[in-house]
Amino acid sequence: MSDNNDLTFNEVCEILDKSPTTIKRYARENLLFTEQNGEVLSFNKAEVMRYLACSDR
């Protein structure tokens, strides 16, 4: 994990149990908040966990 509040692309794929293509689409459609540093995407951990909690309903 890169930072306590950030998750890597691969970590998000694993946590949400989704394919890389799906996670990229979620980011593009603003379903998940991302930050891009060059070509590296990072995801806010709180947002990913919020999405996970909502998707379990």
PDB file of N, H, CA, C and O in Angstrom:
ATOM      1  N   MET A   1       0.847  -1.159   0.000  1.00  0.00           N
ATOM      2  CA  MET A   1       0.000   0.000   0.000  1.00  0.00           C
ATOM      3  C   MET A   1       0.898   1.229   0.000  1.00  0.00           C
ATOM      4  O   MET A   1       1.887   1.275   0.732  1.00  0.00           O
ATOM      5  N   SER A   2       0.568   2.211  -0.803  1.00  0.00           N
ATOM      6  H   SER A   2      -0.235   2.174  -1.397  1.00  0.00           H
ATOM      7  CA  SER A   2       1.417   3.377  -0.961  1.00  0.00           C
ATOM      8  C   SER A   2       1.322   4.351   0.203  1.00  0.00           C
ATOM      9  O   SER A   2       2.330   4.958   0.563  1.00  0.00           O
ATOM     10  N   ASP A   3       0.176   4.521   0.793  1.00  0.00           N
ATOM     11  H   ASP A   3      -0.644   4.028   0.500  1.00  0.00           H
ATOM     12  CA  ASP A   3      -0.068   5.495   1.858  1.00  0.00           C
ATOM     13  C   ASP A   3      -1.292   4.980   2.612  1.00  0.00           C
ATOM     14  O   ASP A   3      -2.077   4.208   2.059  1.00  0.00           O
ATOM     15  N   ASN A   4      -1.462   5.391   3.846  1.00  0.00           N
ATOM     16  H   ASN A   4      -0.825   6.018   4.294  1.00  0.00           H
ATOM     17  CA  ASN A   4      -2.613   4.928   4.627  1.00  0.00           C
ATOM     18  C   ASN A   4      -3.940   5.298   3.999  1.00  0.00           C
ATOM     19  O   ASN A   4      -4.935   4.604   4.209  1.00  0.00           O
ATOM     20  N   ASN A   5      -3.978   6.384   3.224  1.00  0.00           N
ATOM     21  H   ASN A   5      -3.170   6.948   3.053  1.00  0.00           H
ATOM     22  CA  ASN A   5      -5.226   6.843   2.629  1.00  0.00           C
ATOM     23  C   ASN A   5      -5.335   6.526   1.146  1.00  0.00           C
ATOM     24  O   ASN A   5      -6.342   6.851   0.518  1.00  0.00           O
ATOM     25  N   ASP A   6      -4.324   5.905   0.586  1.00  0.00           N
ATOM     26  H   ASP A   6      -3.505   5.642   1.096  1.00  0.00           H
ATOM     27  CA  ASP A   6      -4.317   5.621  -0.846  1.00  0.00           C
ATOM     28  C   ASP A   6      -4.150   4.130  -1.105  1.00  0.00           C
ATOM     29  O   ASP A   6      -3.474   3.419  -0.360  1.00  0.00           O
ATOM     30  N   LEU A   7      -4.782   3.680  -2.175  1.00  0.00           N
ATOM     31  H   LEU A   7      -5.331   4.257  -2.780  1.00  0.00           H
ATOM     32  CA  LEU A   7      -4.649   2.304  -2.630  1.00  0.00           C
ATOM     33  C   LEU A   7      -4.141   2.316  -4.063  1.00  0.00           C
ATOM     34  O   LEU A   7      -4.435   3.234  -4.830  1.00  0.00           O
ATOM     35  N   THR A   8      -3.384   1.301  -4.414  1.00  0.00           N
ATOM     36  H   THR A   8      -3.145   0.555  -3.791  1.00  0.00           H
ATOM     37  CA  THR A   8      -2.921   1.174  -5.797  1.00  0.00           C
ATOM     38  C   THR A   8      -4.041   0.590  -6.658  1.00  0.00           C
ATOM     39  O   THR A   8      -5.031   0.068  -6.145  1.00  0.00           O
ATOM     40  N   PHE A   9      -3.868   0.686  -7.943  1.00  0.00           N
ATOM     41  H   PHE A   9      -3.064   1.110  -8.360  1.00  0.00           H
ATOM     42  CA  PHE A   9      -4.821   0.132  -8.905  1.00  0.00           C
ATOM     43  C   PHE A   9      -5.045  -1.357  -8.640  1.00  0.00           C
ATOM     44  O   PHE A   9      -6.188  -1.812  -8.593  1.00  0.00           O
ATOM     45  N   ASN A  10      -3.964  -2.115  -8.469  1.00  0.00           N
ATOM     46  H   ASN A  10      -3.036  -1.745  -8.508  1.00  0.00           H
ATOM     47  CA  ASN A  10      -4.079  -3.558  -8.245  1.00  0.00           C
ATOM     48  C   ASN A  10      -4.774  -3.877  -6.933  1.00  0.00           C
ATOM     49  O   ASN A  10      -5.536  -4.841  -6.858  1.00  0.00           O
ATOM     50  N   GLU A  11      -4.525  -3.087  -5.902  1.00  0.00           N
ATOM     51  H   GLU A  11      -3.906  -2.304  -5.963  1.00  0.00           H
ATOM     52  CA  GLU A  11      -5.204  -3.297  -4.622  1.00  0.00           C
ATOM     53  C   GLU A  11      -6.704  -3.094  -4.759  1.00  0.00           C
ATOM     54  O   GLU A  11      -7.490  -3.842  -4.177  1.00  0.00           O
ATOM     55  N   VAL A  12      -7.104  -2.086  -5.525  1.00  0.00           N
ATOM     56  H   VAL A  12      -6.466  -1.478  -5.998  1.00  0.00           H
ATOM     57  CA  VAL A  12      -8.536  -1.821  -5.725  1.00  0.00           C
ATOM     58  C   VAL A  12      -9.185  -2.966  -6.497  1.00  0.00           C
ATOM     59  O   VAL A  12     -10.290  -3.391  -6.159  1.00  0.00           O
ATOM     60  N   CYS A  13      -8.515  -3.466  -7.525  1.00  0.00           N
ATOM     61  H   CYS A  13      -7.617  -3.121  -7.799  1.00  0.00           H
ATOM     62  CA  CYS A  13      -9.041  -4.616  -8.280  1.00  0.00           C
ATOM     63  C   CYS A  13      -9.280  -5.798  -7.348  1.00  0.00           C
ATOM     64  O   CYS A  13     -10.303  -6.477  -7.438  1.00  0.00           O
ATOM     65  N   GLU A  14      -8.332  -6.034  -6.461  1.00  0.00           N
ATOM     66  H   GLU A  14      -7.500  -5.482  -6.389  1.00  0.00           H
ATOM     67  CA  GLU A  14      -8.429  -7.161  -5.536  1.00  0.00           C
ATOM     68  C   GLU A  14      -9.528  -6.938  -4.496  1.00  0.00           C
ATOM     69  O   GLU A  14     -10.331  -7.838  -4.249  1.00  0.00           O
ATOM     70  N   ILE A  15      -9.574  -5.779  -3.897  1.00  0.00           N
ATOM     71  H   ILE A  15      -8.922  -5.048  -4.097  1.00  0.00           H
ATOM     72  CA  ILE A  15     -10.573  -5.481  -2.851  1.00  0.00           C
ATOM     73  C   ILE A  15     -11.990  -5.572  -3.402  1.00  0.00           C
ATOM     74  O   ILE A  15     -12.870  -6.163  -2.776  1.00  0.00           O
ATOM     75  N   LEU A  16     -12.207  -4.983  -4.579  1.00  0.00           N
ATOM     76  H   LEU A  16     -11.492  -4.503  -5.087  1.00  0.00           H
ATOM     77  CA  LEU A  16     -13.552  -4.969  -5.154  1.00  0.00           C
ATOM     78  C   LEU A  16     -13.861  -6.225  -5.966  1.00  0.00           C
ATOM     79  O   LEU A  16     -14.996  -6.434  -6.396  1.00  0.00           O
ATOM     80  N   ASP A  17     -12.836  -7.062  -6.173  1.00  0.00           N
ATOM     81  H   ASP A  17     -11.914  -6.893  -5.825  1.00  0.00           H
ATOM     82  CA  ASP A  17     -12.976  -8.292  -6.961  1.00  0.00           C
ATOM     83  C   ASP A  17     -13.536  -7.990  -8.352  1.00  0.00           C
ATOM     84  O   ASP A  17     -14.476  -8.629  -8.823  1.00  0.00           O
ATOM     85  N   LYS A  18     -12.921  -6.990  -8.990  1.00  0.00           N
ATOM     86  H   LYS A  18     -12.157  -6.470  -8.608  1.00  0.00           H
ATOM     87  CA  LYS A  18     -13.315  -6.564 -10.335  1.00  0.00           C
ATOM     88  C   LYS A  18     -12.097  -6.602 -11.252  1.00  0.00           C
ATOM     89  O   LYS A  18     -10.957  -6.555 -10.789  1.00  0.00           O
ATOM     90  N   SER A  19     -12.347  -6.686 -12.536  1.00  0.00           N
ATOM     91  H   SER A  19     -13.273  -6.724 -12.912  1.00  0.00           H
ATOM     92  CA  SER A  19     -11.262  -6.702 -13.512  1.00  0.00           C
ATOM     93  C   SER A  19     -10.653  -5.311 -13.654  1.00  0.00           C
ATOM     94  O   SER A  19     -11.298  -4.314 -13.331  1.00  0.00           O
ATOM     95  N   PRO A  20      -9.424  -5.242 -14.132  1.00  0.00           N
ATOM     96  CA  PRO A  20      -8.797  -3.936 -14.386  1.00  0.00           C
ATOM     97  C   PRO A  20      -9.628  -3.056 -15.315  1.00  0.00           C
ATOM     98  O   PRO A  20      -9.698  -1.843 -15.119  1.00  0.00           O
ATOM     99  N   THR A  21     -10.248  -3.647 -16.311  1.00  0.00           N
ATOM    100  H   THR A  21     -10.192  -4.633 -16.471  1.00  0.00           H
ATOM    101  CA  THR A  21     -11.084  -2.888 -17.237  1.00  0.00           C
ATOM    102  C   THR A  21     -12.258  -2.243 -16.507  1.00  0.00           C
ATOM    103  O   THR A  21     -12.595  -1.088 -16.770  1.00  0.00           O
ATOM    104  N   THR A  22     -12.871  -2.973 -15.607  1.00  0.00           N
ATOM    105  H   THR A  22     -12.597  -3.911 -15.394  1.00  0.00           H
ATOM    106  CA  THR A  22     -14.008  -2.442 -14.843  1.00  0.00           C
ATOM    107  C   THR A  22     -13.569  -1.304 -13.932  1.00  0.00           C
ATOM    108  O   THR A  22     -14.254  -0.286 -13.840  1.00  0.00           O
ATOM    109  N   ILE A  23     -12.442  -1.465 -13.265  1.00  0.00           N
ATOM    110  H   ILE A  23     -11.886  -2.293 -13.341  1.00  0.00           H
ATOM    111  CA  ILE A  23     -11.947  -0.413 -12.368  1.00  0.00           C
ATOM    112  C   ILE A  23     -11.603   0.846 -13.162  1.00  0.00           C
ATOM    113  O   ILE A  23     -11.877   1.956 -12.705  1.00  0.00           O
ATOM    114  N   LYS A  24     -11.015   0.689 -14.330  1.00  0.00           N
ATOM    115  H   LYS A  24     -10.792  -0.212 -14.702  1.00  0.00           H
ATOM    116  CA  LYS A  24     -10.721   1.854 -15.187  1.00  0.00           C
ATOM    117  C   LYS A  24     -12.008   2.554 -15.588  1.00  0.00           C
ATOM    118  O   LYS A  24     -12.066   3.783 -15.627  1.00  0.00           O
ATOM    119  N   ARG A  25     -13.040   1.773 -15.886  1.00  0.00           N
ATOM    120  H   ARG A  25     -12.993   0.775 -15.855  1.00  0.00           H
ATOM    121  CA  ARG A  25     -14.336   2.364 -16.254  1.00  0.00           C
ATOM    122  C   ARG A  25     -14.940   3.101 -15.068  1.00  0.00           C
ATOM    123  O   ARG A  25     -15.457   4.206 -15.229  1.00  0.00           O
ATOM    124  N   TYR A  26     -14.883   2.511 -13.885  1.00  0.00           N
ATOM    125  H   TYR A  26     -14.463   1.613 -13.755  1.00  0.00           H
ATOM    126  CA  TYR A  26     -15.382   3.179 -12.678  1.00  0.00           C
ATOM    127  C   TYR A  26     -14.667   4.515 -12.468  1.00  0.00           C
ATOM    128  O   TYR A  26     -15.297   5.513 -12.118  1.00  0.00           O
ATOM    129  N   ALA A  27     -13.359   4.529 -12.680  1.00  0.00           N
ATOM    130  H   ALA A  27     -12.846   3.719 -12.965  1.00  0.00           H
ATOM    131  CA  ALA A  27     -12.585   5.768 -12.521  1.00  0.00           C
ATOM    132  C   ALA A  27     -12.996   6.790 -13.577  1.00  0.00           C
ATOM    133  O   ALA A  27     -13.182   7.967 -13.265  1.00  0.00           O
ATOM    134  N   ARG A  28     -13.136   6.351 -14.807  1.00  0.00           N
ATOM    135  H   ARG A  28     -12.986   5.395 -15.060  1.00  0.00           H
ATOM    136  CA  ARG A  28     -13.518   7.242 -15.907  1.00  0.00           C
ATOM    137  C   ARG A  28     -14.911   7.831 -15.691  1.00  0.00           C
ATOM    138  O   ARG A  28     -15.157   8.991 -16.020  1.00  0.00           O
ATOM    139  N   GLU A  29     -15.811   7.034 -15.143  1.00  0.00           N
ATOM    140  H   GLU A  29     -15.611   6.091 -14.876  1.00  0.00           H
ATOM    141  CA  GLU A  29     -17.185   7.477 -14.907  1.00  0.00           C
ATOM    142  C   GLU A  29     -17.354   8.143 -13.539  1.00  0.00           C
ATOM    143  O   GLU A  29     -18.474   8.438 -13.123  1.00  0.00           O
ATOM    144  N   ASN A  30     -16.237   8.379 -12.842  1.00  0.00           N
ATOM    145  H   ASN A  30     -15.327   8.139 -13.180  1.00  0.00           H
ATOM    146  CA  ASN A  30     -16.222   9.033 -11.527  1.00  0.00           C
ATOM    147  C   ASN A  30     -17.002   8.269 -10.461  1.00  0.00           C
ATOM    148  O   ASN A  30     -17.532   8.868  -9.525  1.00  0.00           O
ATOM    149  N   LEU A  31     -17.071   6.962 -10.603  1.00  0.00           N
ATOM    150  H   LEU A  31     -16.641   6.476 -11.363  1.00  0.00           H
ATOM    151  CA  LEU A  31     -17.675   6.142  -9.557  1.00  0.00           C
ATOM    152  C   LEU A  31     -16.683   5.931  -8.421  1.00  0.00           C
ATOM    153  O   LEU A  31     -17.075   5.677  -7.282  1.00  0.00           O
ATOM    154  N   LEU A  32     -15.396   6.037  -8.738  1.00  0.00           N
ATOM    155  H   LEU A  32     -15.077   6.243  -9.663  1.00  0.00           H
ATOM    156  CA  LEU A  32     -14.328   5.973  -7.747  1.00  0.00           C
ATOM    157  C   LEU A  32     -13.426   7.179  -7.944  1.00  0.00           C
ATOM    158  O   LEU A  32     -13.034   7.489  -9.069  1.00  0.00           O
ATOM    159  N   PHE A  33     -13.098   7.859  -6.856  1.00  0.00           N
ATOM    160  H   PHE A  33     -13.417   7.608  -5.942  1.00  0.00           H
ATOM    161  CA  PHE A  33     -12.213   9.019  -6.915  1.00  0.00           C
ATOM    162  C   PHE A  33     -10.779   8.542  -7.106  1.00  0.00           C
ATOM    163  O   PHE A  33     -10.297   7.682  -6.369  1.00  0.00           O
ATOM    164  N   THR A  34     -10.108   9.102  -8.092  1.00  0.00           N
ATOM    165  H   THR A  34     -10.499   9.800  -8.692  1.00  0.00           H
ATOM    166  CA  THR A  34      -8.717   8.743  -8.364  1.00  0.00           C
ATOM    167  C   THR A  34      -7.845   9.977  -8.433  1.00  0.00           C
ATOM    168  O   THR A  34      -8.311  11.089  -8.684  1.00  0.00           O
ATOM    169  N   GLU A  35      -6.575   9.747  -8.203  1.00  0.00           N
ATOM    170  H   GLU A  35      -6.197   8.844  -7.998  1.00  0.00           H
ATOM    171  CA  GLU A  35      -5.566  10.765  -8.425  1.00  0.00           C
ATOM    172  C   GLU A  35      -4.541  10.145  -9.354  1.00  0.00           C
ATOM    173  O   GLU A  35      -4.184   8.977  -9.203  1.00  0.00           O
ATOM    174  N   GLN A  36      -4.073  10.919 -10.306  1.00  0.00           N
ATOM    175  H   GLN A  36      -4.364  11.868 -10.429  1.00  0.00           H
ATOM    176  CA  GLN A  36      -3.100  10.394 -11.244  1.00  0.00           C
ATOM    177  C   GLN A  36      -1.793  11.151 -11.099  1.00  0.00           C
ATOM    178  O   GLN A  36      -1.761  12.380 -11.160  1.00  0.00           O
ATOM    179  N   ASN A  37      -0.716  10.401 -10.905  1.00  0.00           N
ATOM    180  H   ASN A  37      -0.742   9.402 -10.856  1.00  0.00           H
ATOM    181  CA  ASN A  37       0.622  10.956 -10.821  1.00  0.00           C
ATOM    182  C   ASN A  37       1.407  10.345 -11.971  1.00  0.00           C
ATOM    183  O   ASN A  37       1.923   9.233 -11.862  1.00  0.00           O
ATOM    184  N   GLY A  38       1.493  11.084 -13.077  1.00  0.00           N
ATOM    185  H   GLY A  38       1.074  11.987 -13.165  1.00  0.00           H
ATOM    186  CA  GLY A  38       2.083  10.514 -14.286  1.00  0.00           C
ATOM    187  C   GLY A  38       1.116   9.495 -14.843  1.00  0.00           C
ATOM    188  O   GLY A  38      -0.030   9.817 -15.160  1.00  0.00           O
ATOM    189  N   GLU A  39       1.582   8.259 -14.962  1.00  0.00           N
ATOM    190  H   GLU A  39       2.512   7.998 -14.705  1.00  0.00           H
ATOM    191  CA  GLU A  39       0.714   7.190 -15.461  1.00  0.00           C
ATOM    192  C   GLU A  39       0.189   6.301 -14.337  1.00  0.00           C
ATOM    193  O   GLU A  39      -0.490   5.307 -14.593  1.00  0.00           O
ATOM    194  N   VAL A  40       0.505   6.659 -13.094  1.00  0.00           N
ATOM    195  H   VAL A  40       1.057   7.466 -12.886  1.00  0.00           H
ATOM    196  CA  VAL A  40       0.110   5.841 -11.951  1.00  0.00           C
ATOM    197  C   VAL A  40      -1.177   6.386 -11.332  1.00  0.00           C
ATOM    198  O   VAL A  40      -1.259   7.553 -10.948  1.00  0.00           O
ATOM    199  N   LEU A  41      -2.175   5.513 -11.247  1.00  0.00           N
ATOM    200  H   LEU A  41      -2.109   4.565 -11.559  1.00  0.00           H
ATOM    201  CA  LEU A  41      -3.437   5.875 -10.601  1.00  0.00           C
ATOM    202  C   LEU A  41      -3.388   5.466  -9.142  1.00  0.00           C
ATOM    203  O   LEU A  41      -2.904   4.383  -8.814  1.00  0.00           O
ATOM    204  N   SER A  42      -3.883   6.324  -8.266  1.00  0.00           N
ATOM    205  H   SER A  42      -4.276   7.204  -8.533  1.00  0.00           H
ATOM    206  CA  SER A  42      -4.077   5.935  -6.871  1.00  0.00           C
ATOM    207  C   SER A  42      -5.523   6.244  -6.509  1.00  0.00           C
ATOM    208  O   SER A  42      -6.139   7.161  -7.052  1.00  0.00           O
ATOM    209  N   PHE A  43      -6.036   5.472  -5.597  1.00  0.00           N
ATOM    210  H   PHE A  43      -5.536   4.727  -5.156  1.00  0.00           H
ATOM    211  CA  PHE A  43      -7.439   5.564  -5.212  1.00  0.00           C
ATOM    212  C   PHE A  43      -7.532   5.887  -3.731  1.00  0.00           C
ATOM    213  O   PHE A  43      -6.756   5.371  -2.927  1.00  0.00           O
ATOM    214  N   ASN A  44      -8.475   6.736  -3.376  1.00  0.00           N
ATOM    215  H   ASN A  44      -9.105   7.155  -4.029  1.00  0.00           H
ATOM    216  CA  ASN A  44      -8.705   7.082  -1.987  1.00  0.00           C
ATOM    217  C   ASN A  44      -9.325   5.876  -1.281  1.00  0.00           C
ATOM    218  O   ASN A  44     -10.372   5.377  -1.693  1.00  0.00           O
ATOM    219  N   LYS A  45      -8.676   5.420  -0.227  1.00  0.00           N
ATOM    220  H   LYS A  45      -7.826   5.826   0.108  1.00  0.00           H
ATOM    221  CA  LYS A  45      -9.117   4.216   0.478  1.00  0.00           C
ATOM    222  C   LYS A  45     -10.540   4.356   1.014  1.00  0.00           C
ATOM    223  O   LYS A  45     -11.336   3.424   0.903  1.00  0.00           O
ATOM    224  N   ALA A  46     -10.865   5.510   1.591  1.00  0.00           N
ATOM    225  H   ALA A  46     -10.218   6.267   1.681  1.00  0.00           H
ATOM    226  CA  ALA A  46     -12.202   5.720   2.146  1.00  0.00           C
ATOM    227  C   ALA A  46     -13.269   5.612   1.061  1.00  0.00           C
ATOM    228  O   ALA A  46     -14.339   5.051   1.296  1.00  0.00           O
ATOM    229  N   GLU A  47     -12.985   6.143  -0.119  1.00  0.00           N
ATOM    230  H   GLU A  47     -12.116   6.599  -0.310  1.00  0.00           H
ATOM    231  CA  GLU A  47     -13.945   6.079  -1.229  1.00  0.00           C
ATOM    232  C   GLU A  47     -14.141   4.641  -1.710  1.00  0.00           C
ATOM    233  O   GLU A  47     -15.260   4.228  -2.013  1.00  0.00           O
ATOM    234  N   VAL A  48     -13.055   3.893  -1.777  1.00  0.00           N
ATOM    235  H   VAL A  48     -12.146   4.229  -1.532  1.00  0.00           H
ATOM    236  CA  VAL A  48     -13.151   2.489  -2.207  1.00  0.00           C
ATOM    237  C   VAL A  48     -13.973   1.696  -1.196  1.00  0.00           C
ATOM    238  O   VAL A  48     -14.806   0.875  -1.579  1.00  0.00           O
ATOM    239  N   MET A  49     -13.742   1.939   0.087  1.00  0.00           N
ATOM    240  H   MET A  49     -13.065   2.606   0.398  1.00  0.00           H
ATOM    241  CA  MET A  49     -14.486   1.219   1.120  1.00  0.00           C
ATOM    242  C   MET A  49     -15.956   1.627   1.123  1.00  0.00           C
ATOM    243  O   MET A  49     -16.830   0.794   1.364  1.00  0.00           O
ATOM    244  N   ARG A  50     -16.235   2.908   0.855  1.00  0.00           N
ATOM    245  H   ARG A  50     -15.525   3.585   0.659  1.00  0.00           H
ATOM    246  CA  ARG A  50     -17.617   3.368   0.751  1.00  0.00           C
ATOM    247  C   ARG A  50     -18.318   2.666  -0.418  1.00  0.00           C
ATOM    248  O   ARG A  50     -19.454   2.209  -0.288  1.00  0.00           O
ATOM    249  N   TYR A  51     -17.625   2.588  -1.561  1.00  0.00           N
ATOM    250  H   TYR A  51     -16.702   2.960  -1.666  1.00  0.00           H
ATOM    251  CA  TYR A  51     -18.186   1.922  -2.727  1.00  0.00           C
ATOM    252  C   TYR A  51     -18.458   0.445  -2.407  1.00  0.00           C
ATOM    253  O   TYR A  51     -19.510  -0.091  -2.755  1.00  0.00           O
ATOM    254  N   LEU A  52     -17.501  -0.196  -1.745  1.00  0.00           N
ATOM    255  H   LEU A  52     -16.646   0.240  -1.463  1.00  0.00           H
ATOM    256  CA  LEU A  52     -17.655  -1.608  -1.387  1.00  0.00           C
ATOM    257  C   LEU A  52     -18.873  -1.803  -0.477  1.00  0.00           C
ATOM    258  O   LEU A  52     -19.650  -2.737  -0.675  1.00  0.00           O
ATOM    259  N   ALA A  53     -19.039  -0.938   0.503  1.00  0.00           N
ATOM    260  H   ALA A  53     -18.408  -0.179   0.664  1.00  0.00           H
ATOM    261  CA  ALA A  53     -20.172  -1.044   1.431  1.00  0.00           C
ATOM    262  C   ALA A  53     -21.497  -0.851   0.689  1.00  0.00           C
ATOM    263  O   ALA A  53     -22.468  -1.559   0.958  1.00  0.00           O
ATOM    264  N   CYS A  54     -21.538   0.092  -0.231  1.00  0.00           N
ATOM    265  H   CYS A  54     -20.750   0.667  -0.450  1.00  0.00           H
ATOM    266  CA  CYS A  54     -22.769   0.341  -0.994  1.00  0.00           C
ATOM    267  C   CYS A  54     -23.076  -0.793  -1.949  1.00  0.00           C
ATOM    268  O   CYS A  54     -24.243  -1.112  -2.177  1.00  0.00           O
ATOM    269  N   SER A  55     -22.048  -1.406  -2.508  1.00  0.00           N
ATOM    270  H   SER A  55     -21.100  -1.146  -2.322  1.00  0.00           H
ATOM    271  CA  SER A  55     -22.277  -2.475  -3.483  1.00  0.00           C
ATOM    272  C   SER A  55     -22.717  -3.774  -2.815  1.00  0.00           C
ATOM    273  O   SER A  55     -23.267  -4.656  -3.475  1.00  0.00           O
ATOM    274  N   ASP A  56     -22.477  -3.894  -1.505  1.00  0.00           N
ATOM    275  H   ASP A  56     -22.031  -3.177  -0.969  1.00  0.00           H
ATOM    276  CA  ASP A  56     -22.894  -5.100  -0.775  1.00  0.00           C
ATOM    277  C   ASP A  56     -24.374  -5.098  -0.426  1.00  0.00           C
ATOM    278  O   ASP A  56     -24.912  -6.125  -0.013  1.00  0.00           O
ATOM    279  N   ARG A  57     -25.030  -3.976  -0.584  1.00  0.00           N
ATOM    280  H   ARG A  57     -24.593  -3.141  -0.920  1.00  0.00           H
ATOM    281  CA  ARG A  57     -26.451  -3.879  -0.215  1.00  0.00           C
ATOM    282  C   ARG A  57     -27.329  -4.627  -1.154  1.00  0.00           C
ATOM    283  O   ARG A  57     -28.548  -4.643  -0.980  1.00  0.00           O
TER     284      ARG A  57
END
